[in-house]
Structure formats: structure tokens, C-alpha cells
Amino acid sequence: MRIAIDCSSTRTCDFNSGIQRVVRSLCEQSQNSVSCTIHGIPVHGANGYWYAAKSLWPEPAKVAALTPTQLSVSAKRNRSFTSKVARELERTFRKLRNRWIAKKALSSMGEPKLELGSNDVLLMADASWMEPNWEAVAHAKVCNAKVGLLIYDLIPIMNPDLFPAELVTRFRSWFERAILSADFIVCISKAVASSVVSELGGYDQGSRLAAKTYWFPLGANLRIADQFEPPVSEVQAWFAEERFENPCLVVGTLEPRKNHNLILDAFEQLWEDGSLLSLCLMGRLGWNCKSLVTRIRSHPEFGRKLFMNTEASDADVHHAYSRARAVIMASINEGYGLPIVEGLGYRQTVLASDIPVHREVGQDQVHYFSIDQGPASLLKMLTKVEQRNLPCLLGADGAAATNVISWKESYETLCVTILEATHESVASMEQVNRAA
């Protein structure tokens, strides 16, 4: 069996958060798999066909040629500009670059066309609601390939108030079209699978897919430090002290669902009482975040006890995870919560909002706080963090987090799930496990 993993959107992105992190990790593992039963192939759709993807990232040499060399090098090496003018230049640079990438993505770029057949599975693993490849999906169906739909969450449908109206409309339209094409669904958590089954109940053909809805756990993107370039100087400066003197860390896109305002409310109350506890936010700018960014940049503690990096590289995030005082995730709703398992992988004290998917992912190794009544619950925990009275729940004996798995294990579980979804034999599943 071949599994064609759609990375059409991710391969045009120069950032590595959320869905992009998952897609790249699964695609990388598909190339490293030693299974003789399943062969994974990263693909992208164009002109009604699927092509083997040469790379999971934009081509930097061609991108750099679009802009003055000095700006290109500066944007690459120093991802956090200090002046307003430089930030505007960077935004312009990124827009031009992304337009070029999108244009180039319409062609095959010399990549081989992939003809799918009855022994193949097309896994729609990317954010295809942004630029659907329905013609290419239809072609796969005509060739008798199975189509699997990877769903990260249904939050735009469940909590539409947290997203721009245009995105909600686009996402719902995509979902309704996608379930007509899908032979099975794979979700990134049990909680998401439950919400998908519930949503499918509202569609005439929903029962068919509800019976073919599965889930698998995600891995933690823990890479060896020497694989990275050094983090930018400001991140090194923010996390230069002993862990208990460094900032608490929040990793995630700046958008309403991540609940940054609640975290800021809690820290402001601490600071009013003279607390020295500091906070670092790492995540790209999302939607409906203008007022949040204004609040952060105009805050009297900005640059003193409050820090923000909206262009953090993997090196920056690794440096922060490994040195932060604690990791905080206050999301209103999530499909998984990668910062939880990533934080645990770095043996961090993790504080997370008490929602079902966080309980599923964090189990008993995370400190949970309520978000139903404002910042009070988080404030109590942060007070204990400052007093060094809220330890990492993994203990001091060096034990690893039981709920943190590698991307290799995650990909292997996904393969077994796909075998089950496509009615392959138990013997084949055992063969995958033995090969792995």
C-alpha cells in the first residue's frame, strides 16, 4: 500500500506551527519508514493531479532572489526586528515571497506525477480548506484510490465566534464537500473524533463515515539541540538565567481561541502586587488579534517582564522550552494541544486550561486551571509557580512523560489505523509493527 500524504498548503509555508508541524513530521517519518507493507509519499495537488513533493519547505534560493539580498539575509537570520519600519519591511517581504510561492505551487516544478490506484490511499492531511484540490481528489477516486480525511478539529463549526466569518463559511463548505469524498476519517485525538461523529449525525450520509472515524495520538517535536542554528540574541537574553528566574512560556498563534488575554489578566494582577514573574509569548500573528497585539506592545511591562516573538524559529522555541520556568496553555478549545506534550517532553511544569482534550493529552502530568470564571484559577497557580511550589508532575527521578510519544510512534500508529480503516488484515498490521 502507498499512502500519499497531502502537503499542498504546508510546502508553501515558511513557518512551522500547528498543522504545518504535524504535516511535516508525518511526511518526514513516511520517508524514514522501513515498513515493506506501507510506502509513504508526500504529495501536492496541481491541475487535477498529484505530484510527489520534492521538499516540505519553500525553496529559499529562489525566494531570496525576489528581494534585496540584505533584507533577505536579515529576515532569515534575525526573525525579530526592533523598529517599526523594519517590521513593516519584513511583512512586505513575506507577502511578496508568499505570493511567489503560491504562484510556483500551481505548477509541478519538475516533480513526478503520481498515478494512484486501488492499492493506494490519499490522506488529506493538510489545511486543504484554504486551497482545496477537489479536481485532484476526484481523480484519485476515479482511479479507485481510498481517500482518508485527517481532521484536526471542528472548532470553526463548534465555536464560530472565535474565527473570522469568511473562514467559518469556507471551513464548513470544505467539511461538507470533504465528507462526500472521504472513505474514512482519522482525527488527532479521541475528543476530536467524538465531535466529528456528533457533527456527522446532522448529515444524511453521516452514519457511513461515523462508523469509519478513528483517531491517533500526535508526537512531540523534540529535536536534538545541535541540529538547530543558535536562537536569536533576544531569545537568548530572555532565557539567560537559571530556570526559576526565566519567563513562563506560551507557545501558540495569537488568535482568540488561545486565550492570551486571560493569561495577561492573571499576570497583570501579579505585577500589581510587585511580582517579578515574567511572561514570554511565542507564536505567529493570527486573526482577530489586533487589539491583543496593541495591548501587548503598549503594555508598561513590555520589554521588561513581558516579551513577544511572532517569528520564532524552531531554534528559538527549543531554547525557550528547555529553559522556561513553566509552560502555559489557556486555550478555550483545541484539537490536541501540542505545547502540552512538547512541554512535558522538556520536563516542564505545564499549566493548562481544564478542557476535555487537554485532560486527554496531559492526563495526570499537567496542572489544570479553570477558565470559566476569569483569571482567578490561573492566578493561584502562578503564585505557586513564583513560590517554587508547583513542580513538574513527572517527578525528580528522571521518569519520562508516559503520554509523550515520538513522531515515529505517531506515524506507525497512523499507518496501522489506516490499515484498519481500509480493511487490511491483522497480519498486515502485525507486519508493520515488526518492520518498525
VEXBA-468655 format. One record per residue: residue in three letters; x, y, z of N, C-alpha, C, CB in turn. Coordinates in steps of 0.2 Angstrom, whole numbers, plus 5000, padded with zeros to 4 digits. Each point is the difference from the previous one (the first is absolute). Glycine has a CB too. Layout:
ALAXYZXYZXYZXYZ...
END
This chain:
MET500449945000499650065000500450065000499149945006ARG500750114990500450075000499550055004500749974989ILE499550075015499650055003500350074997499849935011ALA499850104985500250074998499850055005499949964987ILE500550075016499950055005500050074997500549935009ASP498950104991499950074997500450055004498949974995CYS501650075002500350055004500050064995500749925006SER498750094990500050064995500150065003499249934994SER500450085012500050075003500750015004498750005001THR501549955003500650005004500650024997499449925007ARG500750054987500650014996500150074998499949884996THR499650165004500150074998500050055006499349974990CYS500750005016500150045006500750005003498849975003ASP501450094999500750005003500050005007500450074990PHE499049925013500049995008499849935001499750125002ASN500449865005499949935002499749995006501049984994SER498350045006499650005006499449964998500450115005GLY499349865000499349975000500049944994499550115004ILE500149904992499949954994500649994996498850045000GLN501650024999500649994996500549955004499850124995ARG500249895011500549965004499849925000500250105008VAL499149894992499849935000500149974993499150035008VAL500750014986500149984994500749984998499050074996ARG501549985006500749994998500349945004500150124998SER499649875009500349945004499849944997499950075010LEU499449924988499849944997500349984993498950025006CYS501250044990500349994994500849975001499250094994GLU501149945010500749995002500049925002500350125003GLN499349865001500049935003499849954994499750055011SER499949984984499849954995500649994996498850045000GLN501750004999500649994996500549965004499850114995ASN500149895012500549965004499749935002500450115004SER499049874994499749945001500349944997498950065002VAL501249895002500349944997499549944998501150035007SER498349994994499549954999500049984992499350055010CYS500649884989499949984993499349994998501149945002THR498550085003499250004999499850064997499949915009ILE500350154994499850064999500550054997499149985009HIS500850054986500550054997499750075000500549914993GLY499750145011499850065001500350054995499749985012ILE499950074985500250044995499750075001500149914992PRO500350145010499750075000499850024993500750035010VAL498750004989499850024994499750075000499849884997HIS500150154997499650075000499649994994500950075006GLY498549974994499549994995500150074995499249935007ALA500850054987500050064995499749984993501050045006ASN498650004991499749994994499649934999500950074995GLY498849915011499649945000500449945001499250054993TYR501449955009500549945001500450015006500049984988TRP500349965014500450005006500749994998499149965007TYR501450084996500750004998500449985007499850084990ALA500749885009500449995006500450065002500249884996ALA499850145010500350065002500750005001498950035006LYS501550014991500750005001500250025007500250024988SER499550035014500250035007499350025004501150054994LEU499049955012499550025005500050085002500049885004TRP500550154993500150075001500150044993500549985011PRO499350094989500150044994500850004999499050075002GLU501149944991500749994998500450075002499749924990PRO500750085015500350075002500450044995500049955011ALA500450014985500450044995499650044995500849915001LYS498650064996499650034996499650065003499949904993VAL499950095014499650055003500550065002499349915005ALA501350084996500450055002500150054994500649935008ALA499450044986500150044994499550054999500649904995LEU498850095008499550054999500150075004499349914999THR501250095006500050065004500850025000499049975007PRO501150094995500750025001500449955005499750124998THR500949865000500449955004500050025007500749984990GLN499450085012500150025007499449995004500850084996LEU498649935001499449995004499849935000499650114996SER500649854999499949935000500449975006499850004988VAL500850015012500549985005499850025007500950004992SER498950065009499750035006499449965003500550114997ALA499049884998499449965002500249935002499350074992LYS501249905005500149935001500449995007500049984987ARG500450075014500549995006499750035006500950004993ASN498750065007499850035005499250015000501150065001ARG498649895002499250004998499650055005500249884997SER500250165007499650045004500350074999499749915008PHE499950144988500350064999499850055006499949984988THR500550075013499950045006499650064998501049965006SER499150074988499750064998499449994996501150055000LYS498450005001499449994996500150004993499450065009VAL501049984988500250004993500249934998500350125000ALA500249855003500349934999499449955000501150035004ARG498549985000499449955001499650004994500050015012GLU499850054985499650014994500449984994499550105005LEU501149914995500449974994500049925000500750105001GLU499349875005500049935001499349984997500850005010ARG498750034992499349984998499950004993499650045010THR500750024987500050004992500449954997499850125001PHE500749865002500549954997499649935000501050075004ARG498749925002499649935000499450004996500449995012LYS499350064987499450004995500249994993499450085007LEU501249954991500249994993500349934999500350125000ARG500049865005500349935000499449954999501050045007ASN498549974998499449955000499650004993500050015013ARG500050054984499750004994500349974994499650115003TRP501149894998500449974995500049925001500850104999ILE499249885007499949935002499449974998500750025010ALA498750024991499449974998499950004992499550055010LYS500849994987500050004992500449944998499950124999LYS500749875004500449944998499749945002501050075001ALA498649935004499749935002499449984995500250035012LEU499650014984499549984995500349964994499450115002SER501349894998500349954995500349945003500250104993SER500049865004500349935003500750015002499249944993MET501150125004500750015002500549954998499650075009GLY500249894986500549944998499949945004500850084997GLU498749925008499949945004499649954996500050075011PRO500149864991499749954996499250005002501149944999LYS498550054996499349995001499949935003499750074990LEU499849925015499949945003499349974998500750045010GLU499349914987499449964998499849965006500350014987LEU499150005016499849965006499549954997500150105008GLY499949844996499649944998499749975005500849984991SER498949975008499549965005500449985007499349964990ASN501450045009500349985006500350065004500349894994ASP499550175004500350065003499450045004500850004990VAL499550045015499650045004500250074999499849915008LEU499850144991500150075000499850025007499850024987LEU500750015016499850035007500050075000500549905005MET498950134995499950075000500350035007499049994991ALA501650025010500350015006500150085001500549895000ASP499450154995500250075001499450045001501049984993ALA499150095008499550055000499750014994500650055010SER499149904987499750014993499450044999500549894998TRP499250135008499550054999500250074998499449945009MET501350074991500250074998500050004992500750015011GLU499649934986500050004993499949934998500850094999PRO498549895001499849934998500349974994499050025007ASN501249924992500249974994499449954998501350025003TRP498150004996499549954999500149964993499250085007GLU501049964988500149964994500549945001499850114993ALA500749915011500549945001499849955004500950084999VAL498649945006499749955004499649954996500050085010ALA499649964986499549964995500449954996499250105000HIS501449924997500449964996500249945004500450104993ALA499849915013500249945004499449955001500850075006LYS498649964995499449955001499949974994499550085008VAL500549954986499949974993500549944999499650114996CYS501049905007500549945000500049955005500750084995ASN498749925009499849955005500550015006499649934991ALA500750125010500450015006499550025006501150044994LYS499149945012499650015006500250075002499949885004VAL499650164999500250075002499850005007499750054989GLY500949975015499950015007500050085002500649885002LEU499050145003500050075002500350005007499050024993LEU501550025007500350015007499750075003501149944997ILE498650055008499650065003500450025007498949974995TYR501350105005500350025006499650035005500950034993ASP498549995005499550035005499450024996500850035009LEU498649984994499450034997499950075003499549894997ILE501050145006499850065004499750064996501049975007PRO499250044987499650054996499349994999501050024994ILE498849915007499349995000499750005007500249934990MET500250055015499749995007500150075003500449885000ASN500150164999500050075003500250054994500449955011PRO499150064985500150054994500150075003499349934993ASP500650095013500150075002500850015001498950005006LEU501549954994500750015001500450014994499849925010PHE499850084984500350004993499750054996500349885001PRO500150154994499750044995499449974996501150064999ALA498449975000499449974997500249974993499350095005GLU501149944991500249974994500349935001500250114995LEU500349885010500349945001499549955002501050065004VAL498549965001499549955002499649974994499950065011THR499949994984499649984994500449954996499450115000ARG501249914999500549964996500149935003500650104996PHE499549905011500149935003499449965000500850065007ARG498649974994499449955000499949984993499550065009SER500649984986499949984993500549944998499650124997TRP501049895006500549954998499849935004500950094999PHE498949925007499849945004499549964996500350055011GLU499249984987499449974997500249974993499250085005ARG501349954992500249974993500549945002499950124994ALA500549895011500549955001499749935003500850105003ILE498749915000499749935003499649974994499950055011LEU500049984984499749974994500549964996499250094999SER501449935002500649974996500349945005500250114993ALA499849905013500449965005499749935000500350105007ASP500249854994499849935001500149995008500349964988PHE500150075015500050005007500350065003500249884999ILE499850135008500250065003500549985005498950074998VAL501749975003500449995006500150075003500649904994CYS499350105013500150065004500649995004498750025000ILE501550045003500650015004499949995007500450074991SER499049915011499949995007499349965001500750105004LYS499249875001499349975001499550055001500649915006ALA499550154997499650055001499750034993500550035011VAL500049984984499850024994499649954996501050075000ALA499249875001499649944997499350005002501049934999SER498950095008499350005003499650064997500449945010SER499950114989499750064997499849994993500650075008VAL499849904988499949984993499449964999501250014998VAL498849935006499449965000499450035002500749915003SER499350145001499450035002499850054994500350005012GLU500250034985499850054995499749964994500950085004LEU499449864994499849964995499349985000501149964999GLY498650045008499349985001499550054996500449955011GLY499950104988499550054996500050004993500250075009TYR500149884988500149994993499649934998501150074999ASP498649934995499749944998500449944999499250074994GLN501449945004500549944999500550005006499850014987GLY500050025018500550015006500249935003499650125002SER499949844999500149945003500549954997498850015004ARG501350004989500549964997500750025002499249994990LEU500950075011500750025002500150005007500050074990ALA499449945014500149995007500349945002499050085002ALA500849864995500249945001500749994998498949954999LYS501450094997500750004997500450065003499549934990THR500350095016500450065003500549975005499050084998TYR501649945002500549975004500450065003500149894993TRP500450095011500450055003500749975002499050075004PHE501549984996500749985002500350055003500149924990PRO500450075014500450055004500550034996499849955011LEU500450124991500550034996500749995004499150094996GLY501449925001500750005003500250075002500349904993ALA500350105011500350065002500650024996499549975012ASN500550094986500550024995500750025004499150044992LEU501249905011500650015004500649994996499349975011ARG501050084987500649994996500750015004499350034989ILE501249945008500650015004500350084999500349874998ALA499950165007500150075000500650024995499750005012ASP500849954987500550024995499850004993500849965008GLN498550024991499850004993499850074998499649885001PHE500350165004499750074999500650054999499049975006GLU500950084990500450065001499850035007500050024987PRO500550035015499950035007499350045000501350005002PRO498450005003499450055000500250075000499449925007VAL500150124991500250074999500250035007499250014990SER501250055010500350025006499550035005500950034993GLU498549995005499550025005499749955004499850104993VAL500149845003499849945004500549975005499349984990GLN501350025008500649985004500050055006500649964991ALA499250105008500150055006499449995004500550084993TRP498949905005499449995004500149945004499350064991PHE501049895007500149945003500749985002499049964994ALA501350095009500750005001500249985007500150094992GLU499449915013500149995007499849925001499750125003GLU500449875004499849935002499249994999501050005009ARG498849944990499349994998499550045005500349894995PHE499850115011499550035005500050084999500149905008GLU500450134988500050075000499850024993500950015008ASN498949944987499950014993499250015000501049944996PRO498850094998499350014999499649934999500250114994CYS499149905008499549944998499950014992499550005012LEU500449944985500050004993499349984998501249974999VAL498550074995499449984997500249994993499350075008VAL500549884989500249984993499349994996501149955003GLY498850094992499450004996499850064996499649925009THR500150074986499850064996499650055004499949924990LEU500250145008499650055004499350014996501150065004GLU498449914999499350004998499649995006500349964988PRO499050055012499650005005499949935004499450094994ARG500749865002499949935003500549995005499549964990LYS501150075009500649985005499950045007500749984989ASN498950075011499850035006500650035004499249915001HIS501250134995500650045002499750055005500749984990ASN498850055009499750055004499949985007499550054991LEU500349895010499949975007500750005003498949944997ILE501650035000500650005003500350065002500249904993LEU499750155002500350075002499650035006500350024988ASP499049975012499750025006500349975007498950014993ALA501249935007500349975006500750035001499449894998PHE501050124997500750035002499950075002500549924991GLU499150125006499950075002499850005008499750034988GLN499949925014499950005007500649995004498849964998LEU501649995000500649995003500550065000499949884997TRP500150154998500550064999499850055005500349974988GLU499050045012499850065005500249985007499050024992ASP501149925010500249985006500750005001499049945002GLY501450084993500750015000500449934998499850085009SER499849884988500349934998500650024995498949935002LEU501650034998500550004995500049954994500750045009LEU498749924992499949944995499950034993499549935009SER500850054986500050034993499749954996501050065002LEU498849964992499649964995500350014993498950015007CYS501149944989500350004993499449974996501350005003LEU498550034992499549984995500449984993499150075006MET500849874992500349984993499549984996501149975005GLY498850064989499549974995499950064995499449935009ARG500450044985499950054995499350045001500749924992LEU499350135004499450045000499449964997500750115001GLY498749895002499549964997499450054998500349905006TRP499150084995499450054999499750035006499849924990ASN499950135009499650045005500550015006498949954996CYS501750075003500550015005500350075000500349884999LYS499450164998500350075000500050045006499650014989SER499849985015500050035007500449975005498850034997LEU501349905002500549965004500750034999499249905000VAL501050104994500750024999500150085002500049924990THR499550125009500050075003500150005007499350044990ARG500349925013500149995008500749985002498749975000ILE501549984996500749985002500550054999499749884997ARG500350154997500650044998500050075004500049954989SER499450075013499950065004500049995008499350054990HIS500849895012500049985007500650035003499449904998PRO500550135008500650035004500549955001499350085005GLU500649854996500549955001500349974994499449985010PHE500450054984500249974994500850014999498950024995GLY501549935004500750015000500349995007499950074990ARG499749935015500349995007499849935003499950135001LYS499449865000499849945002499549974995500150045012LEU499849994983499649974994500350004994499050045006PHE501149904991500450004993499649964995501050005006MET499150024988499649974994500549994994498950055004ASN501049894993500449984994499549974995501149995006THR498750054989499549974995500349974994499250095004GLU501449904996500449974995500549955002499950104993ALA499949865013500549965003500149944995499550035011SER501249954989500249944996500049945005500750074993ASP499449875004500049945004500650015005499549934991ALA501050105008500650015004499750045006500949994991ASP498850075008499750045005499549965005500150104992VAL499549875005499549965004500349955004499250024991HIS501349945006500449955004500350035006500249934989HIS500250135010500350035005499650025006500850044991ALA498649995007499550025005499749945004499750104992TYR500149855004499749945003500549975006499449984989SER501350025009500449975004500250045006500549944990ARG499450135010500250045005499450045004501150014994ALA498349985004499450045002499949975008499550024988ARG500250035015499849985007499449965000500450115004ALA499249904992499449954999499750024993499750005013VAL499949954985499650014993499350005002500949934994ILE498850125003499350025001499649994993500350085010MET499149884991499550004994499350015003500849924993ALA498950145005499450025002499449994995500650085008SER499549884987499550004995499349995002500949954993ILE498650085003499349995001499849934997499850135000ASN500549854995499849944996500749984996498750025000GLU501449925000500649974996499849944997500850065008GLY499649924987500049934997500449965003499750054989TYR500949975014500449965003500450045006500249934989GLY500250115009500450045005500849985000498950015007LEU501450004987500749984999500450035006499849984988PRO500250085013500450035006500049965006499850114995ILE499649865007500049965006500549944999498850035002VAL501249934993500449945000500750024998499149934996GLU501050135001500750024999500350035006499750034988GLY499950005016500250035007500249945004499350104999LEU500349855001500249945004500649974998498849985002GLY501350024991500649974998500650035002499449974990TYR500650095012500550045002500050005008500050074990ARG499649895013499949995007499850075003500949905000GLN498750134997499750065003499450005005500450054989THR499650005015499350005004499550034995500650025011VAL498949954987499550024995499350025004500649924991LEU499250145007499450025002499550004994500550075010ALA498949904991499650004994499250015002500849924994SER498850115002499350015001499749935001500050124994ASP499549885010499749945002499449994994500350015013ILE499949964982499549984994500249934999499950124995PRO499649845002500049934999500649984996498850005001VAL501450034994500649984996500650015003499450024990HIS500750035015500650015003500149945006499950134998ARG499549855005500049955004500249934997499150065007GLU500749934987500249954996500749994998498950004995VAL501450065003500750004998500450015006499750054990GLY500249995015500450015006500049955005499950124998GLN499549845003499849955005500250035007500349914992ASP500150065012500150025007500750035001499249915004GLN501150114990500650035000500050084999500549894996VAL498950145004499950074999499650035006500149984987HIS500150085014499650045005499450034996501050025008TYR498449974994499450034996499750065004499849894995PHE500050165001499650065003499450014996501150055004SER498449985000499450014997500050074996499449945009ILE500350074986499950064996499350035000501049964993ASP498650005011499350025000499850075003499749885000GLN500850135005499850065005500650054999499349935008GLY501050084987500550054999500749975002499250095002PRO501349965000500749985001500149975007500350084992ALA499249925013500149985007500449935001499050075002SER500849884994500249945001500849994998498849954998LEU501350094996500750004997500450045005499649994988LEU500250065015500350055004500349965006499350104996LYS500349865007500249965006500649954998498850005004MET501149974990500649964998500650044999499249924994LEU500850145003500650044998500350025007499550044989THR500149975016500350025006500449945003499050085002LYS500849864997500349945002500749994996498949955004VAL501050074990500649994995500550055003499349974990GLU500550095011500550055003500349985006499450094995GLN500249885010500349975006500449944999499050055006ARG501149924988500349944999499649945003501150064999ASN498349955001499549955004499649964995500050075010LEU500149934984499649974995500549964995499150095001PRO501149855001500549964996499849974994500649985011CYS499950004985499849964994499749935003501050054993LEU498549935005499649945002500449934998498950075000LEU501649944996500449944998500449975006500050044988GLY500150015017500449985005500850014999499249915003ALA501250085002500750025000500449944998499850095008ASP499949854991500449944999500249994992499449955010GLY500550104986500249994993499549964996501150015004ALA498349974999499549964996499750054994499749935010ALA500250034985499850044994499250005000501049964993ALA498750095004499350014999499749944997500150125000THR499449845003499749944997499650024994500049955011ASN499850114988499550024995500450034994499150015008VAL501550004992500450034995500349944996500350115007ILE499649894986500249954996500450044994499149925003SER501350044994500450034994499650014994501149955005TRP499150094990499650004994500149934996500250134999LYS500349845002500149934997499449955003501350024999GLU498649995007499449965003499450024998500749985010SER499250094989499450034998499849974993500250105007TYR500349914988499949984993499949925000500850094996GLU499549875008499949935000499249995002501349975002THR498550065003499349995002499550024994500450025012LEU499850044985499650024995499949954994500350125003CYS500349854995500049954995499649945002501150034997VAL498949955009499649945002499350025000500949965008THR498950104994499350025000499850014993500250075010ILE500249954985499850004993499949934997500650104999LEU499849855003499949934999499349975002501349995000GLU498650035006499349985003499450034996500649995012ALA499550084987499550034996499949984993500250105007THR500349874990499949984993499949925000500750104996HIS499249875010499849935000500649954999498950034997GLU501750005004500649954999500049955006500750094994SER499749865005499949945005500450025006499949924991VAL500050045014500450015007500749984998499049985007ALA501149974989500749984999500450064997499649884998SER500150164997500350064998500250055005499449984989MET500150035016500250045005500649985004498850035000GLU501249915002500549975003500750014997499249925005GLN500850074988500650014996500250075000499649914992VAL500050145008500250075001500450015007499050034993ASN500749945012500350005007500749975000498850015005ARG501249934992500749975000500550034996499449905001ALA500450134993500550044996500250065004499449964990ALA500150075014500250065003500549995006498950054997
END
